[in-house]
Amino acid sequence: MQGSANLNIMIKAARKAGRSLNKDFREVENLQTSAVSAADFVARAGSSASDLVRDDLMGARGTYGYLDSRGETDGEDPTRRWIVNALEGATNYLHGQPHFAVSIALEHKGQIVSAVVFDPAKDEMFYAEKGQGAWLNDNKRVRVSSRTKLVEAVLGHAVPFGVKRTLPATLKDLARVMPECSGLRASGSSALDLAYVAAGRFDGFWQREGHRVDLAAGLLIAAEAGALVEGVRPGQSPLEDGTVLCANNQIFGALAKVIRSTD
């Protein structure tokens, strides 16, 4: 796909941040004996990657607004905003697990129009623009799986950590979904989970409590690959409410019936 100028800027920024994260990731394993020093190191690695992304994006489009995990900055152009998580999957990174992503989305008038999810450990760049399909690396178009039965499906999901308010409902989800599908995977990265639905590696994904900076890019990539994307409850907006129910057309109805029966 011949991407727009904005998409090319996003891809370049994601690759630069990814190189920085990969370099620092090689040091994380050496710090595991001290949880405090490892956590501090990862925080610095994430902050450095965030700075790199922000410098590239705002250097190229300085009038746009900007939202990342550190806060929001209004732009001179009120219709456009960058939405960024430069280290999505930070807990994986902290524990030396090579499954994390740089997630960058561009919002225009409340709609995500361009998206990049870059997995630097595997050198996989997922990207999409509204109406142009979803792609992986050098012009390989990706599409959702063609499986038609929930019993054959492998699903991604996000279990809330600690005492998050949605933990009880999520545990009910798991009890109902596990007997109905082929397998569940909790990868620790919502952005990559949604990209995996786009690529047909997962047949569906759901999450009850997410954040805009984690989800924005993956939501567009999944939708452009042919996934149905809704909130967990009918009428909810994944981007606004942080709840996601996502699957191919054939499986979505069955998955929605199971998940929504817990509410």
Protein Blocks (a to p, Z undefined) as FASTA:
>chain_A
ZZdfklmmmmmmmmmmmmmmmmmmmmmmmmmmpmklmmmmmmmmmmmmmmmmmmmmmmmm
mmbccddfkbccddfblkbccdddfbghklmmmnopacdcddddddeehiafbdcdddfk
nopacdddehiapaehjhiacdddfbfbfklpccdddddehjbfklmmmmmmmmmmmmmm
nbdcdehpaklmmmmmmnomagbdcdfbdcfklmmmmmmmmmmnopacddfbghiafkln
opacdddfklmmmmmmmmmmmZZ
